[in-house]
């Protein structure tokens, strides 16, 4: 599949939308981490791993990633 030249679009989003398929678990995590780390300028992408699984920030990012990856399906 084609790759994004924009830092705003993660390749997984383009792949899932272009292929019309559901995302893998790994793609969900990648997109959620991207959304979370770009949500505030002071966040480090490395800090994602320090969030608990039940953290509101992590859950919100996972929901946003689901919406981004599933589109209108």
JOSUL-V582778 format. One record per backbone hydrogen bond with DSSP energy under -0.5 kcal/mol. CO is the residue of the C=O (numbers start at 0). NH is the residue of the N-H. E is the energy in kcal/mol with one decimal. If there is no record, write none. Layout:
((CO;NH;E) (CO;NH;E))
This chain:
((5;8;-1.1) (7;9;-0.6) (9;12;-1.2) (9;13;-1.3) (10;14;-2.8) (11;15;-2.7) (12;16;-2.4) (13;17;-2.8) (14;18;-2.3) (15;19;-1.0) (15;20;-1.7) (23;27;-2.0) (24;28;-2.1) (25;29;-2.5) (26;30;-2.4) (27;31;-2.6) (28;32;-2.7) (29;33;-2.0) (30;34;-2.7) (31;35;-2.8) (32;36;-2.8) (33;37;-2.0) (34;38;-0.7) (35;38;-0.7) (36;39;-0.5) (39;42;-1.7) (43;46;-1.4) (44;47;-1.0) (45;48;-0.8) (46;49;-1.5) (46;50;-0.5) (47;50;-1.5) (51;54;-1.6) (54;58;-2.8) (55;59;-2.4) (56;60;-2.0) (57;61;-2.4) (58;62;-2.2) (59;63;-2.3) (60;64;-2.3) (61;65;-2.2) (62;66;-2.1) (63;67;-2.3) (64;68;-2.6) (65;69;-2.3) (66;70;-1.5) (69;72;-2.2))
